[in-house]
């Protein structure tokens, strides 16, 4: 069984843009939905993991990409 991942492209947005974009996508999504957040804001490195923990969702992965942007995969649990 494959998992569908929805991309939220927040590259070019400054804080708190990437987190707001991700939270908006989560709002209507069913439990188990998985999202990929792409961001260039360096603040997302601390914001996204903190938000995932506070909102009781699962941060599946976080990585810095070669182009200087960041990629996060988050699964909706709550």
C-alpha positions in Angstrom: 0.0 0.0 0.0 1.5 3.3 -1.0 1.0 6.6 0.9 -0.1 9.7 -1.0 2.0 12.7 0.0 0.6 16.2 -0.6 3.2 18.9 -1.2 2.9 22.3 0.5 5.3 24.6 -1.3 6.2 27.4 1.0 9.5 28.3 -0.6 10.1 32.1 -0.6 7.7 32.7 2.3 9.2 34.2 5.5 8.2 33.2 9.0 5.5 32.4 9.9 4.4 31.7 6.3 5.6 28.1 6.0 4.0 27.0 9.3 0.7 28.8 8.5 0.6 27.1 5.1 1.2 23.7 6.7 -1.4 24.3 9.4 -4.0 25.3 6.8 -3.4 22.1 4.8 -3.8 20.1 8.0 -7.0 21.7 9.0 -9.2 19.9 6.5 -7.1 16.8 6.1 -8.2 13.4 7.5 -6.2 11.6 10.1 -3.3 9.8 8.5 -2.8 12.3 5.7 0.8 13.0 5.0 2.3 16.3 3.8 5.6 17.4 2.4 6.5 20.9 3.3 9.1 22.7 1.2 10.5 25.9 2.8 13.4 28.3 2.4 12.9 30.1 5.8 15.7 29.0 8.2 13.3 29.5 11.1 11.3 26.5 9.8 14.1 24.2 11.2 12.9 24.8 14.7 9.3 25.9 14.0 8.1 22.8 12.2 9.4 20.2 14.7 8.0 22.3 17.6 4.6 22.7 15.9 4.4 18.9 15.1 5.1 18.1 18.8 2.7 20.7 20.1 -0.1 19.7 17.7 0.5 16.0 18.4 1.3 15.2 14.8 4.2 13.1 13.6 7.3 14.6 12.1 8.4 11.7 9.8 11.5 13.4 8.4 13.3 16.7 8.2 16.2 17.4 5.8 18.2 20.2 4.3 18.3 20.0 0.5 21.3 20.8 -1.8 19.6 24.0 -3.0 19.5 25.4 0.5 15.8 24.7 1.1 14.3 22.4 3.7 12.0 19.4 3.3 9.7 18.2 6.1 7.3 15.2 5.9 4.6 15.4 8.5 1.7 12.9 9.1 -1.6 14.0 10.7 -2.2 12.1 13.8 -4.5 14.4 15.9 
